[in-house]
């Protein structure tokens, strides 16, 4: 049996998945965010690290969303949105973290069933346009800002 050796110049990363869950209420898009038990001063996208039993990063996204919000989404409801790999994006100790971000647009009634679980101390829905960088943990606002920008362009007639 041979042993696979990682070259000295290889950079190991820890893979995570995050979910932007959007619903629309009274014509306004809302995003579901969590307050993490280990960082209660900031809001974050539901998500977390890939585990060995997760066959794909998409399965990680589903599992983490269910664990943290008790909302169960099918794989077809989640769409690949972004990839976060900014140096120093997560200041927790350990390997550098890379996040694959998925988005789901669900109905309002379903979004209202979100309940904190696992390492979430609270689940909060915020009007998307009201979310600011200082509210958010890690670099999660980068994704929110992109969505805000795209929606702003669409609202001003730039989208086809």
C-alpha positions as CSV (number, residue, x, y, z in Angstrom):
1,X,0.0,0.0,0.0
2,X,1.4,3.4,-0.9
3,X,0.9,6.6,1.0
4,X,-0.2,9.8,-0.7
5,X,2.1,12.6,0.1
6,X,1.1,16.2,-0.1
7,X,3.8,18.4,-1.6
8,X,5.4,20.9,0.7
9,X,4.1,23.8,-1.5
10,X,0.5,22.5,-1.3
11,X,-1.9,24.8,0.7
12,X,-4.6,22.9,2.5
13,X,-8.0,24.5,2.9
14,X,-11.0,23.7,5.0
15,X,-14.2,23.6,2.8
16,X,-17.4,25.2,4.0
17,X,-20.8,25.8,2.5
18,X,-23.1,28.8,3.2
19,X,-26.6,29.5,2.1
20,X,-28.3,32.7,1.2
21,X,-32.0,32.0,1.7
22,X,-34.3,34.6,0.2
23,X,-38.0,35.1,0.5
24,X,-40.3,37.9,-0.6
25,X,-42.8,39.5,1.7
26,X,-45.0,42.5,0.6
27,X,-42.9,42.9,-2.5
28,X,-39.6,43.2,-0.5
29,X,-36.8,40.5,-0.6
30,X,-35.8,39.2,2.9
31,X,-32.7,37.2,3.8
32,X,-32.6,34.7,6.6
33,X,-29.5,35.1,8.8
34,X,-28.3,33.4,12.0
35,X,-26.7,34.6,15.2
36,X,-24.0,32.1,16.0
37,X,-23.5,30.9,19.6
38,X,-19.7,31.5,19.3
39,X,-20.1,35.0,17.8
40,X,-23.4,36.4,19.1
41,X,-22.6,40.0,18.2
42,X,-22.7,39.4,14.4
43,X,-25.1,37.8,12.0
44,X,-24.0,35.2,9.5
45,X,-25.3,33.1,6.6
46,X,-26.4,29.7,7.7
47,X,-23.6,27.3,6.9
48,X,-20.6,25.4,8.1
49,X,-17.8,23.0,7.4
50,X,-17.9,19.9,5.2
51,X,-17.9,16.7,7.1
52,X,-16.6,13.3,5.8
53,X,-20.1,12.0,5.5
54,X,-21.1,14.9,3.1
55,X,-20.6,13.4,-0.4
56,X,-20.7,16.9,-2.0
57,X,-20.5,20.6,-0.9
58,X,-24.1,20.8,-1.9
59,X,-24.9,18.2,0.7
60,X,-22.9,20.2,3.2
61,X,-25.1,23.3,2.4
62,X,-28.3,21.3,2.9
63,X,-27.1,19.7,6.2
64,X,-25.9,23.0,7.7
65,X,-29.1,24.9,6.7
66,X,-31.2,22.2,8.3
67,X,-29.0,22.0,11.4
68,X,-29.0,25.8,11.9
69,X,-32.5,26.8,10.8
70,X,-34.5,23.6,10.7
71,X,-35.4,24.4,7.1
72,X,-35.0,21.3,4.8
73,X,-34.3,22.2,1.2
74,X,-34.0,19.7,-1.7
75,X,-30.8,19.8,-3.8
76,X,-32.8,21.3,-6.7
77,X,-33.8,24.3,-4.6
78,X,-30.2,25.4,-4.0
79,X,-28.3,27.2,-6.8
80,X,-24.5,27.8,-6.8
81,X,-24.0,31.5,-6.2
82,X,-20.5,32.4,-5.2
83,X,-17.1,31.2,-3.9
84,X,-15.4,33.0,-1.0
85,X,-11.6,32.6,-0.8
86,X,-10.3,36.0,0.4
87,X,-7.1,35.8,2.4
88,X,-7.9,36.1,6.1
89,X,-11.7,35.8,5.5
90,X,-12.2,33.8,8.7
91,X,-10.0,34.7,11.7
92,X,-10.8,31.5,13.6
93,X,-7.7,29.3,14.3
94,X,-7.0,26.4,12.0
95,X,-6.7,25.9,8.2
96,X,-7.7,28.7,5.9
97,X,-11.4,28.4,5.0
98,X,-13.0,28.5,1.6
99,X,-16.8,28.8,1.3
100,X,-19.0,27.7,-1.5
101,X,-22.1,29.8,-1.4
102,X,-25.5,28.6,-2.5
103,X,-28.8,30.6,-2.9
104,X,-32.4,29.5,-2.5
105,X,-35.5,31.6,-3.1
106,X,-38.3,30.1,-1.1
107,X,-41.9,31.1,-0.2
108,X,-42.5,33.5,2.7
109,X,-44.5,30.9,4.8
110,X,-41.6,28.4,4.6
111,X,-39.0,31.1,5.5
112,X,-41.1,31.9,8.6
113,X,-40.7,28.4,9.9
114,X,-36.9,28.9,10.4
115,X,-36.0,28.2,14.0
116,X,-32.5,28.2,15.6
117,X,-30.8,24.9,16.0
118,X,-27.3,23.4,16.3
119,X,-24.8,26.3,16.8
120,X,-27.3,29.1,16.0
121,X,-28.6,31.0,19.0
122,X,-31.2,32.9,16.8
123,X,-32.6,33.1,13.3
124,X,-33.3,36.6,12.0
125,X,-35.0,37.6,8.8
126,X,-33.8,41.0,7.5
127,X,-35.0,43.1,4.6
128,X,-32.2,42.5,2.1
129,X,-31.6,46.2,1.4
130,X,-31.2,46.9,5.2
131,X,-28.3,44.5,5.8
132,X,-25.0,46.3,6.3
133,X,-21.4,45.2,6.5
134,X,-21.1,46.0,10.2
135,X,-23.9,43.6,11.0
136,X,-22.2,40.6,9.4
137,X,-19.6,38.1,10.5
138,X,-16.7,36.9,8.4
139,X,-16.9,38.1,4.9
140,X,-20.6,37.2,4.4
141,X,-21.5,40.7,3.5
142,X,-19.6,40.4,0.2
143,X,-22.3,38.0,-1.0
144,X,-25.1,40.1,0.3
145,X,-23.6,43.3,-1.3
146,X,-23.5,41.5,-4.7
147,X,-27.1,40.5,-4.4
148,X,-28.1,44.1,-3.3
149,X,-26.2,45.5,-6.3
150,X,-27.9,43.2,-8.8
151,X,-31.4,43.9,-7.3
152,X,-30.7,47.6,-7.4
153,X,-29.8,47.4,-11.1
154,X,-32.9,45.4,-11.8
155,X,-35.1,47.9,-9.9
156,X,-33.7,50.7,-12.1
157,X,-34.5,48.9,-15.3
158,X,-31.0,47.7,-16.2
159,X,-32.0,44.0,-16.2
160,X,-33.6,42.3,-19.1
